[in-house]
Amino acid sequence: MNIARAFFSLSALTMLSRVSGFIKVAAFAAFYGRSAEADMFLAIMILPDLMYRFLSEGLVASASVPMFVDLRDDHDQLGRSFWTQLWLAFIVGSVIALFLTVFSGPICRFLTPGFAVEDIGRLQLMWSLVSTYIVAGLVAGVMTSLLNARMSFAAPAIGPLLVNISIIAGIFLARGGPVELIALATVAGSVVQAIWLLWLVWRLKIIDFALKKALIIDRAIAREFVVAVTPVAIWISVLPFIPVYERYLLSMQATGSVAALNYAEKLFNLPLGIISISLAHVILPRLSMLDHQRRTSFLLKSFAAATAAIAPVVLLILAFSEEIVSVVYQRGRFSPADAEVAAALFKSYSLALLPVSLCMVLNRGFFAARNYLMPFAAGLSAAAVQFYLGARLVVSFGVPGIGYAAAIAYTVQTAILLLIFVWPAAAVNEMKARPKTEVSA
């Protein structure tokens, strides 16, 4: 499939999914505003949001897509690889979900130290319930990677739309009442998404679904997958602490600040999903098929394309953040004061949009080359910067300080990745440009 055609088809489906996401958040804001009920539910929604961030950062695709691309002409080995990775994802997800359930009490108390005791009990129940989303998310990541490796992008993107539709239904059923019903709808949506992706894989007719073929974990394939994904997993394992840390800081600000962060993040994720994540998904399979020289050329073109697409969006947000937030959210219990706080945070967070997008593109180049240590080092460096600056900038600038810290951290990460990528390439080009006599000497 043509890369441009794949990108625009995926972007269109992603836009539809994001529109449904706005309907979801706007409906929730209208029913719950910046209330304590909203803070409580949105605090547990950190888990689905983290799965979205993990998968967009390449937690599964970084290893799965190159492996599936290498085996694209060997259907037997492709099937063994698919089922092995699927069962590994299910097992690991189940272990994580069990851990989060067993320790839900201390996790919830740490996550929201300013919440009342009775709210913590409800929060703990919903936390345990929504933790099952992790299992469905990891399994969906493997299936999406296989489909992307076969250059199928638009149909898998329908999955998040199904999740949003389920949550919207839960919001209208709850109608400002107990948010536990919306938590149940979230889990139901993740299951529907997994079923949809499984059907898409079955429809390809390249994977044997016979029970004997499906119930298999190939040790060699499992080892290859684990070795490839471990550096990325270690790096991405730091990511949960960032939104937890952000919510920890904001839970000690004015009531509803945690909700304001969630509302701002939803707006931030619209251009990120439509442009940046779509581009990252589309280029990874193609990068995995190219040799080093062509990969370098293609990646630099993708870097330039991301910059040209995202920079105007950032300028638009800086100029019209208040108007955007008012149009999307200001209705029902979401007051003008609520809109002012969310708009200030949205504006500061928009400064991170370009560096986040560029990091996604650069990381795909490293993943395609099976180099997982460099993104790992750059990601940890950026996380350290964000942790260091978070509290300090919140003290100095209030709620918008969270966005400023994120923008600086991701700019540092982009600079590190670009330096690592460009420096060796420049050295090689310099060697090629030297006269042969000089090289021999």
C-alpha positions, 0 to 999 in steps of 0.5 A: 500500500502507498504510504501516503494513502495508508497515512490518510486512511488511518488518519481519517479513522483516527479522527473519527475515533478522536471525535467520539473521544471528544463526545465522550469527554464533553458528555462526561464534563456536562454530567460531572463537571469538575466535581469530586465524582469526576476527579475520582473516576478520571483518576482510575482512567489513568490505566486506559490512558497509560495503555494508549501511551504505552502502545503509541510509544511502541511497547508491543509494536517495537518488537512485534512489527519487525518480527512479523515483517521478517516472517511475512512470506513464511505463514507457518512461522508467522503463525507460531510467532503470532500465537506465542506473542499473543499468549505472552501478552495475555500472561503478562497482562494478567500478572500486572492486572492481578498485582494492581488489584492486590495492591489497589489500596496503597496505590489509590491512596498514593495516587490521590492523597487529598481524597476523602476516605469514603471516596478511596473505597470506591476508587479502589473498587473501580481501580481493580475493575479497570485494571483488566483493561491492561490484558485486553490492551496488550493482546490488542497490541499484538493483533494490531502489530500483525495487521500493520505488518501486513499494511492494514491500518484503517480497519484496526483503528476502528477498535478505539472507536468501539471503546469510546462508543461503549464508554459514551453509552455508560455515561448516558446510562449513569447520567451523573450518577455512580461512575462505577457504571462507566468503569464497567462500560470501559472494560466492556469496550476493551473486550469488544475491541479485542474481539474485533481485532481477532476477527480481522486477523482471522479474515486475513487467512494467514494464521491457522486458528486450529486449536493445536496451532493456537495453543503454543508458545515457541521458546525461541520466538518468545526469547527473541520477543522478550530480548527485543522488547525488554529495553523498551518495556523498562523505559516505558515502565517509567511512563506510569509514574509521570501521569501519576506524579502529575495527578499527585501534584494537581490533587493538592491544587484547587478541587477539580485540577485533576479533572482539568488535566484529563480534559486538557490531555484529551484535546492534546491527544487529538492532533497527536493521534491523527497526525503523529501516532498515525504517521508512526504506525504507518512508517514502522513496517516500511522502515523495517523492510528497508536497508540502512541507507534507504531507512535513513533517507525515509526517516529524515523525510518523515521527520520533516513531514511531522514537523511541517504538519504539527508546527501550525497546529501548535501555533493554532492552539497557542492562539485559540486555546480558550475558544477551543476549550469553551466550544468543546467542554463549556456546558452543563456543570462545566463552568467558565472558570473550569474552562479557564483552568483547562485552557491554561493547561491545554496551552502549556501542554501544546508546547510538548506536541512537536517534540513528542511527535518527533520522538515518535518518528525517531524512535521508529527508526531505531526500532526498525534497526532493532536498536532498542537501547538508544530510545531507552536511554533518551526516554529515561533522561527525559523522564528524569527532567520531567520529574525534576521540573514538575514540582518546581514549575507547578509552584512557579506557574500553578497548574500550567507548570505541568505542561511546561515541564512536559514540553522541556522534557520531550525537547530534551528527548528529541535532541538526544535522539536526533544527536545519536541518529545524525552523528553516526550518519554524518561520520559515515558520509564524511568517510565516503567523501574523503579521497581514497588516498586519504582514507588509505593513509 
